[in-house]
Every structure is written in C-alpha cells, then in structure tokens.
C-alpha cells in the first residue's frame, strides 16, 4: 500500500481525484489544502 499526497484536495478537481483513488485502489490518501479561494 502506498501513501499518495494530493495538494489542493478540497477543490473541485482535487476532490474528484481523491474519490477516484479511494474507490479504485487500496492506497492511503493524504490531502493538503490551504482552504482559500485565490482567483486572479
């Protein structure tokens, strides 16, 4: 089992990636997100 680090995992794309990893692998997922909206 691997540990996968996902940065920005609380966002739209990151959360979809995390769901896919959890559903299709036995790997552990660590999510790091700043939880701010930083649009330009």
C-alpha positions in Angstrom: 0.0 0.0 0.0 1.3 3.4 -1.0 0.6 6.8 0.5 -0.5 9.4 -2.0 -0.2 13.1 -1.3 -2.8 15.3 -3.0 -2.3 19.0 -2.8 -5.5 21.1 -3.3 -7.6 18.1 -2.5 -10.5 20.1 -1.2 -11.1 21.8 -4.5 -13.2 20.7 -7.4 -10.6 18.7 -9.3 -8.6 17.6 -6.3 -11.7 16.1 -4.6 -12.6 14.2 -7.7 -9.1 12.8 -7.9 -9.2 11.8 -4.2 -12.6 10.0 -4.7 -11.2 8.0 -7.7 -8.1 7.0 -5.8 -10.1 5.8 -2.8 -12.6 3.9 -4.9 -10.1 2.1 -7.2 -7.1 1.5 -5.0 -6.1 0.3 -1.5 -3.7 3.2 -1.2 -3.7 5.7 1.6 -4.5 9.3 0.7 -3.2 12.4 2.5 -4.9 15.7 1.5 -3.3 19.1 2.0 -5.3 22.2 1.1 -5.0 25.9 2.1 -8.8 26.2 2.0 -8.7 29.6 0.5 -10.1 30.9 -2.8 -7.3 32.7 -4.7 -8.9 33.6 -8.0 -7.0 36.2 -10.1 
